[in-house]
Every structure is written in C-alpha cells, then in structure tokens.
Amino acid sequence: MPTGWKPFYGNLAHEKADLDVTRTLMPTLFRLLITILFLAGLVYAGMFALVSFVEPNPKDVTQRIPTRELLGETAPARPAGMPTPNVTSTPEATPGQ
C-alpha cells in the first residue's frame, strides 16, 4: 500500500500499520494556514479584477445648503416691519366648541 496523506483515513488496523502518522498527515495548523492563505489570495484576485475591469463613471454632485444653516440661524430673518406670525404646536380651543 503506498504511503502518503490520506484524507479519509479510517480506524482500520491494517491501515494504521501501513501509515506512518508522524510523516504523512498534514498537521492541522498547516491546513488552517494554507486555507487562510488561499482565501486571502481569492480576495486579492477579486480586488485586482475589480480594479482592472471596472471603470468608474465620474459625475458632478451638487447639493444646495441654505445660508441660514451655514450661519447657524434657527429661523429665517424677517424683513423690517413684518409682524411675527402667531404659530403654536397646539391648537387653541375656540369659544364655539
């Protein structure tokens, strides 16, 4: 029976005798590192493909900001001589109701 790494190693007595465990099985840490390196390579290849094959479309973005927000005013300035509006958050009770 040829010696080497057997991914589906069973618990049979004759296979244990033919398999040198210290030499042929890949340790778990190496398998983990190889798997992580492989996945990192896939991510790197994906980023490289995006950079190489995708062209961004530049466009102008304009957003209007009112002057009162830039100056920190909470209410718009009223022209001279204009009365302040009588606005409340709760309605007044009228005498007829």
Secondary structure, 3 states (H helix, E strand, C coil): CCCCCCCCCCCCHHHHHHCCHHHHCCCHHHHHHHHHHHHHHHHHHHHHHHHHHCCCCCCCCCCCCCHHHHHCCCCCCCCCCCCCCCCCCCCCCCCCC
